Amino acid sequence: MNARAKNALYAFLLLLLIGAVYTYRKGRGPQPIRLEGETMATTYHITYFDGRGRNFKSSVDSLLVEVNKSINTYDSSSEVSRFNRAERSFVYERRHFYKPLRISQGVVAGSQGAYDPTVMPLVNAWGFGPKRVDQPDTAEILEIRSFVGFEKLNFNTDSVWKSDPRVQVDFGGIGQGYGADVITEFLRAKGIDNFFVELGGEGVASGKNLAENREWEIGILDPNSDYLEQRFMARARLNNQGFSTSGNYFNYRVVDGKKYSHTIDPISGFPVQRELLSATVLAADCSTADAWATAFMSMGHEKAIPLLAQHPELSVLFVFSTKDGMGTFVSESIRERVTLER
């Protein structure tokens, strides 16, 4: 999901339900270690069980600083920002630029371009980037489409280069998921098997909540919620999975009285206007779930549902508008793990 599109309130609301799952009675089970902090213009919350009682907050914060120095477009000194300003090529100096590119390449191909990190110039033109704009220029949008496309990038394990100097990369649709995966990799390297990592409302669940001796759960916000009334419409039990939910929720721009979605279609160049209200994706890792959630919001559920037959590695919960109100689609693979609240 696009990092600029994430709303801190949404992440907080998600944690309200997750927090209820974390609650345990003293003496009933092992005590979890909880970490929290800020990163990528949002918050993170981590719960894990460690018999040695180690606190990894300083290590986690250091890791996230490194990730931001590679892929955060809001940091003008980051590697991706420097690449975006470059005429042609950039040699990696840190370890977190190549992998998001490689994962993105697979999702771009699988989604037929519905997810594409070269969407950055369009994101900026519509006012969802670091710089705000007063009014989108349709002629400019049509021109920008000519240099948006992942095929205009080439990369290897050492460097990345572009065929057009105007090409720019935005990792907003994968960045928070990738950050959660980096933390996950660290925890597993430390021998931690039971943990829950949440970064900006998406993350990874591994093992169990040992305090309650049950699987981790996430809550999915009702798309009809607003600032004054927030409610969840579903819960999902996770089995060693990455998760991500993409939706418009409280984040959009209003120009001349018209609402513009934060999800930009890389193919058309315009904000999407679909019946799909939110897309929750479960996958082996959070980066993949994050990128696919963005892709599904861009293409809409009518195209996404048949495409899922080609991607058995993905499980989804879609919420979409219907003539009678609101409908849902849940993958068969997780149907028994999802509880709808309405």
N, C-alpha and C positions, 0 to 999 in steps of 0.2 A: 504494500500500500504506500501511496506517495507520502513521504515524510512531511511535506508542507501541508498535506491534506489532513494529517492526523490532528486530532483535537485533544488537548490535555484532559478535558472533561470526560471524553469518551474512554480514555485509558483509565481514568479514576473510577468511572462507573463499572468498567469491566472488573476492576480489582475489588469492588464491593462484593460481588458474588464470589470471586476467587477467595477473598478473605474469609467468607463464611465457610468455605470448604476447608480452609487452613485451621480453623478454630479447633482446638482439641482440649480434652480434659487432662488436668495434671495427673501424672502417674499412669495415664492410660497407654502411652507409647513414648518413643524417643522424642526429645525436644528438637524442633527444627531451628536452624539458623536463618535469620532473615536479613537481607541487605536491600537497601533502596538508595536511589540517587537520581541525578538528572543527566541526560545526554540527548543529543540529536533533537533539541527543542522539545523534549518530552521527558518522561520519567521511566525508571526501571525498577522492578521489584523481583527479587530472587529469594526463593525458599529452598533450602537443601538440608539433608541429614548427613552429618559427619560424626562418626564415633570419636574422632580426635578433637572435635569442637573447634576446628580452625575457622577463622574469620578471613575471608578473601576479598573484603571490600576494596582495599587499596590496589590489589591486583586487578580486580574487575574494572575499577576506574581508570587504571593505566591502560588496560586493553582497549577500553572504549575511546580514550584519547587518541590512541594509535589508529583506530578505525576511522574516527572523524578526520584525522589528518590525511587520510587517504581519500575518503569518498564524500565528505560533507561539502556540498556546494555553497553553503552559507559561510564557510570559512574560506576567505580569499586566498589563504596560503596553502590550502589543501592540495593534494596532488590532482584531484579531478578539476579543481578550479584553475590550476595552472595549465592543465591539458586543454581546458576549454578556451584559454587565452592563446594557446600555442597555434602557430601556423600549420604545423604538420604533425610532429611526433613528440612523444614524451617517454623518457626512460623511468621506470618505477624506481623509487627510492625506499619505499616501504612495502610491506607484504600484503596489503589489503586492497589493492587495485585490480589485480589480475583475476582473482577468484570471482568477484561479482560480475566481471565481464564474461567469464566462462559460463557461469550459471545463466546469465542473461541470454547468452547466445542460444542455449537450448530452449528457453521459454519463448524467445522471439520466433524461432523456427516452429515450435509446437503450436503457438497461438496465431501463426500466420501474420505476425506483426501487430497484434492487438496490444501486446506489451513491447515497448521499445525504449531503452534508456536514452536514445538520441532525441527524445521528445523535448529536451531542455529548451530550445529556442521557442517552441510553442508554449511551454509552461510559462516562460517569461513574458511572452506576448499577451497572454491572457491574464497576467497579473498575479500568478500563483508562485512566482519565483522570488528571489531576494529583493528585486525592485518591483514596486507597485506601479501600475499603470491606471490611468483614469478611464480610458475607453479603448477596447480592442479595435484594431484596424483590420477589417476583413481583407483588404488588398494585401496587407503585410502577411496575414495568416496564409494566404494562398501562395505567396512567394516563399515563405519559410518551408512549406511542404517540400520544395525542391531539394533541400539539403537535410531533410530528416529521413533516417533510414539506417538500420544497423549494418547494412551492406556497405555503407560508406566508412565503416571502421575496420581496421585490421589490428590484430594484437597477437602477442606470444607471451611467454613467461617473463620476458625482459622489458617489453615496451608496448606502447599502443600508438597507432598513427591513423590519420584521417585523410580521405581523398579530397576533402573540401575544407578550407580553413574555417568556414562558418559552422561546421559540425560541433556540437557540444553534447556532453553526457550528463544525465541527471539520474543519480542512483536513488532518488526518492521512492521509487516503486519496489526497491529491494533492500535499501540500506538498513532499516531497522531490523528486518528479518536477518540480514547478514550479521548485524551486531549481536543479536540473540544467539546465532550459531557460533560466533567466536567465543562467547561466554560459555556456551555448552561444551565446546571443544576443551576449553580450559578446565571446567569442572570434571569432565571425564578423565582428563589427564591426571587429575589429582585423586582419582579413585572414587569420585562421588557418582553414585548410580541413581539415587533417588532425589530428584530436584524439579523445581518449576521455575523457569526463566520467563519473565514477561518484560518486554521493552516496547513502550508505546502502544500497548494493547495487543501485541502478538508475541509469540515466543515458542518455547519448547517445553514439553512435559516428558520426564523420564522416570521410569520406575513407578513408585507409589508415594502417596502421602502416608508415611509410616506412622504418624501420630494417630491417624484414623484408620490405618490399614485398608485403604481404598485408593482407587485411581484418582488422579487429578481431574478437575473439572474446569471448564470455562463457561462463561455466560455470554450470550449474544444479544446485543441491544436491539430493541424494537425500533425499526426505521422511523416509526411515527413519533418517537420520543422527541422532546424538545428540552430547552434549558429548564423549564419549570416543572416538567413531568417526564421523568426518565424511568423506563421499565425494561425488563428483559423478556424476550420472547422465546428463548430456548436455552437449554444447557446441553453440553456435550462432554462425555467422559473420554479421556485421551489415553492412548496406549503407545507410549514412546513415539510421540509425533511432534512435528512442528505445526503451528497454527497461525492463521492470519485472517482477519476480517477487513474487507474493504467496503466502504459505503460513504455516501455523502453526509449523512447525519447532520451535524451543525456547521459544516464547512462548505461555503459557497460564496460567490461574489455576486453583488447586485449592481447592475449597470443600467441606468435609465429605467429602473423599476423591474428589470428582468433578472431572474436568478440564473447564474452560470455554475454548472457543476465543476468540481475541482478535478474530475477525471477527464483528461484530454485524450481524444482518439488520435493516435499517431498517424493513422491512415487518412482521415478526413481533415485533421488539423483543428477540429472544433470540439468543444465540450460535448460529451455524450448526452444523449437524451433517450434513455432506455427505460423499459419497465422494471429492469433489475434494480432493486433498492439496496441490497447488500449481498456480498459473496464471502462466505467463510470457507477457507480451504485448509485441509489437513494433508500433510505430506511428510516425507522422511526427514526433511529439514525445513527450517523456517524461511530461509532465503527463497527456496522454491515455492513454498506456500504464499509468501508475500508477493512475488512476481506474478504468479498465476491469479491471485485475487485481483490484482490490478488489471490483468488481461481480461478476466471475466467481466469486470465492471465495464470495460471498454467495449467488448463485443456483445454483451447482453446475454440473458439466459437462453433465449431461443436458439442461438448459435452455439452457446457453451455446452448445453446438455448433450447434444449428439456428439460433440467433440470429445466429451469425457470417455467415450468408448475406446478412443485411441490412447487414453492415459489412465490405465488402471491403478497407477501409483498415486493418484489424487482422489481424495474424498471431499465432498462439498455439501454445504447447506446454502441454498439460494433463497432469498426472499424477494418477491417481485409483485408488482401491481397487477391486478386483474380487474375485469369489469365489475366484479362483485366485491372488490376490496383488496385483499392481499393473499397471495399464494406462496407455497413453499415447495422446494424440491430438495430431497435428501438422498445422497448416494446410498445404494443398497449396502455397501460395505460398512457403513456407520449407522444404519437405521436403528439398530438396537441400542446404540450408545447415545442417541439424541432424544431429548425430552422436550417437546414443544409445550410452552406455558399457556397456550391459548387454543 
